[in-house]
């Protein structure tokens, strides 16, 4: 079964956009807890750092992360399809 690369790319971009929006909302609502959680995820101490959230930063991040997810999804489908020929 071949994968439709464009559909997988769009699905990956859409899923990433939802996750980015959710994470951004969590940072806006609970900045301290999210900073602590981010530090825990990369084994670092971020307690002296702070978030810098702006609307333009949200939009640029949303676009760039979604674009990268789409490219990654497209590549995965393309490489998968090459292997099943």
Backbone as CSV, one residue per row, in Angstrom:
resi,resn,N_x,N_y,N_z,CA_x,CA_y,CA_z,C_x,C_y,C_z
1,UNK,0.840,-1.178,0.000,0.000,0.000,0.000,0.886,1.244,0.000
2,UNK,0.683,2.098,-0.981,1.435,3.351,-1.038,0.768,4.413,-0.175
3,UNK,1.595,5.277,0.376,1.091,6.420,1.132,0.980,7.622,0.218
4,UNK,-0.021,8.437,0.433,-0.149,9.680,-0.318,0.648,10.738,0.428
5,UNK,1.813,11.095,-0.154,2.781,11.955,0.523,2.196,13.318,0.892
6,UNK,1.437,13.908,0.002,0.876,15.241,0.274,-0.133,15.176,1.415
7,UNK,-0.964,14.152,1.430,-1.958,14.029,2.506,-1.280,13.802,3.853
8,UNK,-0.229,12.983,3.867,0.492,12.773,5.120,1.179,14.062,5.559
9,UNK,1.742,14.797,4.611,2.386,16.074,4.930,1.386,17.053,5.532
10,UNK,0.211,17.154,4.945,-0.811,18.068,5.470,-1.307,17.627,6.841
11,UNK,-1.477,16.323,7.031,-1.921,15.819,8.326,-0.878,16.111,9.405
12,UNK,0.393,15.931,9.074,1.463,16.219,10.035,1.495,17.705,10.375
13,UNK,1.333,18.558,9.373,1.317,20.006,9.608,0.132,20.402,10.482
14,UNK,-1.028,19.833,10.223,-2.218,20.159,11.005,-2.082,19.687,12.452
15,UNK,-1.566,18.485,12.641,-1.375,17.966,13.997,-0.372,18.824,14.759
16,UNK,0.695,19.231,14.092,1.700,20.075,14.727,1.116,21.438,15.088
17,UNK,0.280,21.985,14.229,-0.356,23.277,14.516,-1.238,23.194,15.766
18,UNK,-1.962,22.096,15.910,-2.808,21.907,17.093,-1.941,21.802,18.347
19,UNK,-0.888,21.005,18.273,0.001,20.826,19.424,0.701,22.139,19.778
20,UNK,1.177,22.883,18.783,1.839,24.175,19.024,0.899,25.148,19.729
21,UNK,-0.341,25.197,19.262,-1.333,26.089,19.861,-1.624,25.685,21.306
22,UNK,-1.778,24.399,21.546,-2.029,23.899,22.893,-0.854,24.213,23.820
23,UNK,0.359,23.935,23.358,1.547,24.218,24.178,1.692,25.715,24.454
24,UNK,1.436,26.536,23.464,1.525,27.981,23.658,0.506,28.460,24.678
25,UNK,-0.696,27.886,24.645,-1.720,28.239,25.628,-1.281,27.842,27.027
26,UNK,-0.674,26.670,27.162,-0.176,26.243,28.466,0.915,27.169,28.986
27,UNK,1.811,27.597,28.104,2.871,28.532,28.515,2.256,29.854,28.968
28,UNK,1.238,30.322,28.260,0.587,31.583,28.634,-0.144,31.458,29.978
29,UNK,-0.744,30.306,30.230,-1.523,30.118,31.450,-0.670,29.725,32.660
30,UNK,0.394,28.947,32.418,1.231,28.442,33.522,2.709,28.562,33.168
31,UNK,3.221,29.778,33.027,4.600,29.932,32.549,5.645,29.271,33.440
32,UNK,5.510,29.376,34.743,6.500,28.785,35.642,6.538,27.278,35.555
33,UNK,5.370,26.663,35.593,5.287,25.197,35.524,5.779,24.680,34.182
34,UNK,5.456,25.377,33.107,5.894,24.933,31.785,7.404,25.096,31.621
35,UNK,7.996,26.136,32.224,9.446,26.299,32.174,10.111,25.148,32.929
36,UNK,9.549,24.806,34.078,10.086,23.688,34.870,9.977,22.377,34.083
37,UNK,8.830,22.167,33.451,8.632,20.948,32.670,9.584,20.886,31.486
38,UNK,9.791,22.025,30.819,10.725,22.066,29.689,12.131,21.710,30.142
39,UNK,12.543,22.235,31.287,13.850,21.905,31.834,13.961,20.427,32.164
40,UNK,12.900,19.876,32.741,12.901,18.445,33.059,13.048,17.590,31.808
41,UNK,12.444,18.027,30.716,12.477,17.245,29.481,13.872,17.178,28.868
42,UNK,14.700,18.187,29.117,16.049,18.198,28.535,17.138,18.129,29.612
43,UNK,16.746,17.731,30.824,17.691,17.558,31.934,18.487,18.829,32.187
44,UNK,17.780,19.951,32.267,18.432,21.242,32.482,17.692,22.027,33.559
45,UNK,18.372,23.016,34.107,17.762,23.896,35.109,17.435,25.226,34.438
46,UNK,16.177,25.435,34.141,15.725,26.657,33.486,15.103,27.637,34.481
47,UNK,15.310,27.422,35.774,14.624,28.220,36.784,14.980,29.706,36.733
48,UNK,16.117,30.060,36.176,16.507,31.469,36.089,16.103,32.100,34.758
49,UNK,15.455,31.325,33.894,15.065,31.830,32.575,13.590,32.211,32.585
50,UNK,13.168,32.881,31.553,11.767,33.255,31.418,11.313,33.142,29.976
51,UNK,10.009,33.112,29.787,9.439,33.027,28.448,9.351,34.410,27.832
52,UNK,9.451,34.479,26.531,9.231,35.711,25.793,8.202,35.399,24.712
53,UNK,6.931,35.533,25.062,5.871,35.177,24.131,5.215,36.428,23.562
54,UNK,5.161,36.478,22.238,4.461,37.552,21.529,3.553,36.908,20.492
55,UNK,2.604,37.684,19.986,1.729,37.141,18.939,2.514,36.819,17.680
56,UNK,3.467,37.676,17.323,4.253,37.403,16.111,5.106,36.163,16.313
57,UNK,5.646,35.992,17.517,6.418,34.786,17.813,5.565,33.533,17.728
58,UNK,4.324,33.637,18.218,3.396,32.506,18.128,3.129,32.141,16.672
59,UNK,2.835,33.146,15.851,2.495,32.905,14.445,3.697,32.365,13.667
60,UNK,4.865,32.966,13.881,6.072,32.501,13.177,6.399,31.071,13.597
61,UNK,6.341,30.790,14.892,6.602,29.436,15.371,5.592,28.441,14.820
62,UNK,4.322,28.827,14.808,3.270,27.976,14.259,3.558,27.635,12.804
63,UNK,3.910,28.641,12.025,4.189,28.416,10.608,5.421,27.540,10.410
64,UNK,6.517,27.891,11.088,7.770,27.156,10.868,7.704,25.710,11.356
65,UNK,7.147,25.483,12.541,7.028,24.108,13.034,6.089,23.295,12.157
66,UNK,4.988,23.896,11.701,4.057,23.181,10.822,4.701,22.871,9.476
67,UNK,5.460,23.821,8.954,6.167,23.586,7.694,7.170,22.445,7.835
68,UNK,7.936,22.447,8.909,8.920,21.380,9.117,8.237,20.025,9.293
69,UNK,7.095,20.001,9.964,6.353,18.748,10.126,5.832,18.263,8.777
70,UNK,5.372,19.190,7.940,4.882,18.815,6.614,6.009,18.241,5.759
71,UNK,7.147,18.881,5.783,8.295,18.378,5.021,8.708,16.995,5.526
72,UNK,8.735,16.835,6.835,9.095,15.546,7.413,8.077,14.470,7.033
73,UNK,6.800,14.784,7.119,5.761,13.834,6.716,5.871,13.451,5.264
74,UNK,6.122,14.443,4.415,6.268,14.174,2.989,7.484,13.270,2.733
75,UNK,8.596,13.561,3.400,9.794,12.728,3.233,9.557,11.298,3.711
76,UNK,8.906,11.144,4.846,8.624,9.799,5.356,7.790,9.013,4.343
77,UNK,6.727,9.619,3.827,5.874,8.930,2.854,6.643,8.618,1.579
78,UNK,7.457,9.558,1.120,8.237,9.349,-0.104,9.227,8.211,0.074
79,UNK,9.963,8.217,1.171,10.938,7.148,1.420,10.242,5.800,1.599
80,UNK,9.102,5.801,2.269,8.336,4.568,2.444,7.905,4.027,1.077
81,UNK,7.371,4.912,0.244,6.904,4.475,-1.075,8.041,3.958,-1.943
82,UNK,9.242,4.518,-1.837,10.389,4.037,-2.588,10.722,2.593,-2.201
83,UNK,10.545,2.273,-0.935,10.920,0.948,-0.450,9.940,-0.138,-0.856
84,UNK,8.701,0.212,-1.171,7.716,-0.823,-1.485,7.520,-0.994,-2.980
85,UNK,8.330,-0.347,-3.802,8.180,-0.490,-5.266,8.524,-1.878,-5.708
